[in-house]
Amino acid sequence: MPLLSCLAWIGIVTNPTGEIVTWRGVDKLGTGIFPPPTAERPASHKETAALELWKSVLEAGGANVITTDNVTSMRFAKVCEKSVSVSQLCQQHSDMACLQCHR
């Protein structure tokens, strides 16, 4: 049975004090076959068909979908992006408030 992995980017920004959150940009959904196909284990026809079906269902619902050959790499990029964002947010708050950011 094919296994797919998904992740979401939701574009938000805060004002300088961090009190107001505003939506910005376009939300995106990333999806791919898991574990990612490799040269030694290429994607099967079932996996590829499942990914295309999933993408079409999401797009029919209005989602902005990005497919990838390496969803693990996409996940890692998202974690790095979030870490930078949280770090910037924490610079605007006291150390105590920063501890709450990382819960």
Protein Blocks (a to p, Z undefined) as FASTA:
>chain_A
ZZddddddddddddfkopaccdehjddddddddddddfklccdfklmmmmmmmmmmmmmn
opacdddfblmlmmmmmmmmmmmmmmmmmmmpcfklmmmmmZZ
